[in-house]
Amino acid sequence: MKETKRKFSVDQLQKVAKVLKTIAHPVKLEILEILEAEEPIDVSTIRDRLEASCEVSMLSHHLSKMKDNGIVKSEKQGKRVLYRIADRYILNIFDCMEGCDFL
């Protein structure tokens, strides 16, 4: 049996799977697009920029999950909470999407 050379370690695959699971929702991907163009930004402004309809509570839930998994980070500015992308490497997902034949 021929041995296949692996491109990624199990740890790398687990990390990628966690990131993909975290962002695997159209609203979350749209949030990333919004943050790519304009950050830091608060929840109300993100909601105003979204093309998909999303209640503030659900938007806050999405942002919380993304924050818990290191995709976004937040900072308090007075009464507002501002969000930004934690590490811009995540934006490479859009380059990958552009190369997909199924889009």
C-alpha positions as CSV (number, residue, x, y, z in Angstrom):
1,M,0.0,0.0,0.0
2,K,1.4,3.4,-1.0
3,E,1.7,5.9,1.9
4,T,0.2,9.3,1.2
5,K,2.1,12.4,2.3
6,R,-0.1,14.6,4.4
7,K,-0.1,18.3,3.9
8,F,-1.5,19.1,7.4
9,S,-1.0,17.8,10.9
10,V,-4.0,16.6,12.9
11,D,-3.6,19.7,15.1
12,Q,-3.8,21.9,12.1
13,L,-6.9,20.1,10.7
14,Q,-8.6,20.5,14.1
15,K,-7.8,24.2,14.2
16,V,-9.2,24.7,10.7
17,A,-12.3,22.7,11.5
18,K,-13.0,24.8,14.6
19,V,-12.6,28.0,12.6
20,L,-14.8,26.8,9.7
21,K,-17.4,25.5,12.1
22,T,-17.5,28.9,13.8
23,I,-17.9,30.9,10.6
24,A,-20.2,28.5,8.8
25,H,-23.2,30.7,8.6
26,P,-24.1,33.3,5.9
27,V,-24.6,36.1,8.5
28,K,-21.2,35.4,10.1
29,L,-19.5,35.5,6.8
30,E,-21.3,38.8,6.0
31,I,-20.1,40.2,9.4
32,L,-16.5,39.4,8.4
33,E,-17.0,41.2,5.1
34,I,-18.4,44.2,7.0
35,L,-15.5,44.2,9.5
36,E,-13.0,43.8,6.7
37,A,-14.2,47.1,5.2
38,E,-15.0,49.0,8.4
39,E,-13.6,48.4,11.9
40,P,-14.0,48.9,14.8
41,I,-17.7,48.9,14.6
42,D,-20.6,48.4,17.0
43,V,-23.5,45.9,16.8
44,S,-26.1,48.5,15.7
45,T,-23.9,49.6,12.8
46,I,-23.2,46.0,11.8
47,R,-27.0,45.3,11.8
48,D,-27.5,48.4,9.6
49,R,-24.9,47.2,7.1
50,L,-26.2,43.6,6.9
51,E,-28.1,42.7,3.8
52,A,-29.5,39.6,5.5
53,S,-32.2,40.3,8.1
54,C,-31.0,39.6,11.6
55,E,-32.3,40.7,15.0
56,V,-29.8,42.4,17.3
57,S,-30.0,39.5,19.8
58,M,-29.1,37.0,17.1
59,L,-26.4,39.2,15.8
60,S,-25.0,39.6,19.3
61,H,-25.1,35.8,19.6
62,H,-23.1,35.3,16.4
63,L,-20.5,37.9,17.5
64,S,-20.2,36.2,20.9
65,K,-19.5,32.8,19.3
66,M,-17.0,34.4,17.0
67,K,-15.3,36.2,19.9
68,D,-15.2,33.0,22.0
69,N,-13.4,31.2,19.1
70,G,-10.9,34.0,18.5
71,I,-12.4,35.2,15.2
72,V,-13.3,38.7,16.4
73,K,-12.4,40.7,19.5
74,S,-14.2,43.5,21.2
75,E,-13.4,46.6,23.2
76,K,-15.7,48.9,25.3
77,Q,-15.9,52.5,24.3
78,G,-18.2,54.2,26.8
79,K,-21.5,52.3,26.6
80,R,-20.7,50.9,23.1
81,V,-18.9,47.6,22.4
82,L,-16.8,47.8,19.2
83,Y,-15.8,44.8,17.2
84,R,-12.9,44.1,15.0
85,I,-11.3,41.1,13.4
86,A,-8.9,39.4,15.8
87,D,-6.5,38.1,13.2
88,R,-6.9,39.1,9.6
89,Y,-5.8,35.7,8.4
90,I,-9.4,34.7,8.6
91,L,-10.1,36.9,5.6
92,N,-8.2,34.4,3.4
93,I,-11.5,32.4,3.4
94,F,-12.8,34.9,0.9
95,D,-9.9,34.2,-1.5
96,C,-10.6,30.5,-1.2
97,M,-14.3,31.1,-1.9
98,E,-13.4,33.1,-5.1
99,G,-11.6,30.0,-6.4
100,C,-14.5,27.6,-5.8
101,D,-16.3,26.4,-8.8
102,F,-19.6,25.9,-7.0
103,L,-20.2,29.6,-6.3
